[in-house]
Amino acid sequence: MFFERGQKCEPHPDFFDDKFNQERGGNRMATVIMYLSNITRGGETVFPLSEVSS
């Protein structure tokens, strides 16, 4: 994914809950996020439903 300044990806679930995808293998076992840049500001990843505090 690539975002210009001010763009963002809206919060979304990373799983399938519909019959079509469940019948074709279901949900992922893991999600991997790799950051391929060295920016010092912006670019945060947030998990709004996580109960873990930083």
Backbone as ProteinMPNN parsed JSONL, in Angstrom:
{"seq_chain_A": "MFFERGQKCEPHPDFFDDKFNQERGGNRMATVIMYLSNITRGGETVFPLSEVSS", "coords_chain_A": {"N_chain_A": [[0.843, -1.168, 0.0], [0.428, 2.264, -0.632], [0.475, 5.541, 0.475], [-0.359, 8.912, 0.002], [0.547, 12.089, 1.467], [-1.611, 12.821, 4.123], [-3.477, 10.906, 3.416], [-5.212, 7.851, 4.334], [-5.869, 4.546, 5.603], [-8.919, 3.267, 6.347], [-10.094, 1.967, 9.506], [-10.469, -1.557, 9.657], [-11.67, -4.958, 9.734], [-9.524, -7.823, 9.789], [-10.315, -10.301, 8.826], [-12.437, -12.962, 7.608], [-15.941, -13.184, 7.49], [-17.917, -14.169, 5.994], [-19.874, -16.607, 4.191], [-18.939, -17.393, 1.631], [-16.069, -16.964, 1.621], [-15.366, -18.468, 3.872], [-15.894, -21.07, 3.033], [-13.833, -21.447, 1.289], [-11.432, -21.848, 2.577], [-11.307, -20.215, 4.778], [-10.293, -18.117, 7.543], [-7.247, -16.179, 7.957], [-4.203, -17.379, 9.417], [-2.36, -15.711, 10.442], [-1.349, -12.276, 10.322], [0.979, -10.333, 8.664], [2.968, -7.508, 8.979], [5.082, -5.398, 7.26], [7.383, -2.799, 7.298], [8.744, -0.846, 4.891], [10.353, 1.427, 4.795], [12.044, 4.332, 6.061], [10.861, 6.45, 7.427], [10.424, 9.195, 9.699], [8.277, 10.451, 10.805], [4.749, 10.129, 11.094], [2.813, 7.492, 9.478], [1.882, 5.601, 11.288], [0.66, 2.539, 12.732], [-2.334, 1.428, 13.996], [-4.209, -0.394, 16.356], [-7.275, -0.306, 17.024], [-9.117, -1.811, 18.558], [-7.676, -3.303, 20.271], [-6.744, -4.522, 23.48], [-4.386, -4.136, 24.693], [-2.043, -2.1, 26.312], [0.309, 0.531, 25.658]], "CA_chain_A": [[0.0, 0.0, 0.0], [1.154, 3.53, -0.649], [-0.41, 6.653, 0.783], [0.158, 10.276, -0.08], [0.354, 12.847, 2.696], [-3.005, 13.054, 4.478], [-4.314, 9.744, 3.123], [-5.186, 6.812, 5.36], [-6.693, 3.359, 5.42], [-9.903, 3.241, 7.43], [-10.074, 0.734, 10.305], [-11.215, -2.659, 9.058], [-11.286, -6.268, 10.28], [-8.627, -8.593, 8.941], [-10.828, -11.667, 8.837], [-13.63, -13.191, 6.805], [-17.083, -13.725, 8.23], [-18.962, -14.538, 5.039], [-19.892, -18.02, 3.798], [-18.12, -17.571, 0.427], [-14.66, -17.115, 1.981], [-15.227, -19.562, 4.83], [-15.873, -22.319, 2.274], [-12.601, -21.494, 0.495], [-10.241, -21.89, 3.418], [-11.516, -19.487, 6.028], [-9.486, -16.972, 7.949], [-5.792, -16.26, 8.016], [-3.619, -17.773, 10.696], [-1.566, -14.577, 10.917], [-1.176, -11.131, 9.444], [2.341, -9.819, 8.804], [3.126, -6.127, 8.526], [6.482, -5.012, 7.085], [7.585, -1.4, 6.938], [9.883, -0.787, 3.983], [10.822, 2.806, 4.692], [12.646, 4.808, 7.3], [10.301, 7.752, 7.769], [10.496, 9.478, 11.136], [6.995, 10.997, 11.261], [3.596, 9.569, 10.386], [2.89, 6.081, 9.141], [1.561, 4.739, 12.424], [-0.333, 1.474, 12.645], [-3.103, 1.435, 15.237], [-5.173, -1.467, 16.522], [-8.221, 0.376, 17.92], [-9.873, -2.711, 19.427], [-6.738, -4.037, 21.12], [-6.812, -4.192, 24.901], [-3.009, -4.02, 25.175], [-1.606, -0.708, 26.404], [1.732, 0.7, 25.334]], "C_chain_A": [[0.887, 1.23, 0.0], [0.152, 4.643, -0.426], [0.323, 7.967, 0.596], [-0.077, 10.958, 1.259], [-1.134, 13.111, 2.921], [-3.938, 11.887, 4.175], [-4.214, 8.733, 4.256], [-6.056, 5.645, 4.938], [-7.647, 3.315, 6.603], [-9.786, 1.94, 8.223], [-10.973, -0.335, 9.671], [-10.791, -3.97, 9.712], [-10.385, -6.994, 9.288], [-9.019, -10.067, 8.982], [-12.063, -11.737, 7.955], [-14.749, -13.696, 7.702], [-18.226, -14.119, 7.3], [-18.787, -15.991, 4.588], [-18.97, -18.289, 2.611], [-16.656, -17.821, 0.785], [-14.428, -18.229, 2.99], [-15.133, -20.907, 4.112], [-14.595, -22.489, 1.458], [-11.349, -21.389, 1.363], [-10.36, -21.108, 4.706], [-10.521, -18.375, 6.277], [-7.992, -17.255, 7.933], [-5.357, -16.772, 9.383], [-2.84, -16.615, 11.298], [-1.619, -13.47, 9.879], [0.211, -10.578, 9.713], [2.381, -8.41, 8.233], [4.617, -5.839, 8.439], [6.53, -3.556, 6.659], [8.856, -1.306, 6.119], [10.316, 0.648, 3.734], [11.391, 3.208, 6.037], [12.132, 6.2, 7.682], [10.33, 7.95, 9.284], [9.204, 10.051, 11.686], [5.875, 10.406, 10.435], [3.766, 8.077, 10.164], [2.556, 5.123, 10.264], [0.555, 3.66, 12.051], [-1.01, 1.389, 13.994], [-4.069, 0.259, 15.218], [-6.216, -0.976, 17.519], [-8.997, -0.539, 18.863], [-8.975, -3.528, 20.352], [-6.864, -3.583, 22.564], [-5.425, -4.06, 25.511], [-2.628, -2.55, 25.21], [-0.117, -0.621, 26.119], [2.482, 1.375, 26.451]], "O_chain_A": [[1.977, 1.221, 0.574], [-0.899, 4.682, -1.066], [1.482, 8.11, 0.985], [-0.824, 10.448, 2.093], [-1.832, 13.57, 2.017], [-5.08, 11.88, 4.635], [-3.263, 8.749, 5.038], [-6.876, 5.757, 4.026], [-7.205, 3.327, 7.752], [-9.414, 0.911, 7.658], [-12.079, -0.049, 9.213], [-9.664, -4.08, 10.195], [-10.49, -6.788, 8.079], [-8.18, -10.952, 9.148], [-12.656, -10.718, 7.602], [-14.526, -14.538, 8.572], [-19.347, -14.369, 7.74], [-17.679, -16.527, 4.608], [-18.287, -19.313, 2.587], [-16.062, -18.786, 0.306], [-13.38, -18.874, 2.957], [-14.379, -21.785, 4.533], [-14.316, -23.59, 0.982], [-10.319, -20.889, 0.91], [-9.582, -21.324, 5.635], [-9.981, -17.774, 5.348], [-7.547, -18.402, 7.901], [-6.067, -16.611, 10.376], [-2.673, -16.537, 12.515], [-1.901, -13.711, 8.706], [0.583, -10.374, 10.869], [1.885, -8.158, 7.135], [5.342, -6.01, 9.418], [5.798, -3.136, 5.762], [9.934, -1.652, 6.604], [10.61, 1.034, 2.603], [11.232, 2.498, 7.03], [12.885, 7.025, 8.198], [10.268, 6.988, 10.049], [9.038, 10.136, 12.903], [6.018, 10.201, 9.229], [4.744, 7.477, 10.61], [2.912, 3.946, 10.198], [-0.288, 3.847, 11.173], [-0.343, 1.289, 15.024], [-4.672, -0.044, 14.189], [-6.074, -1.195, 18.721], [-9.493, -0.069, 19.887], [-9.462, -4.351, 21.126], [-7.066, -2.399, 22.838], [-5.298, -3.889, 26.724], [-2.863, -1.827, 24.242], [0.623, -1.586, 26.316], [3.689, 1.593, 26.34]]}, "name": "protein", "num_of_chains": 1, "seq": "MFFERGQKCEPHPDFFDDKFNQERGGNRMATVIMYLSNITRGGETVFPLSEVSS"}
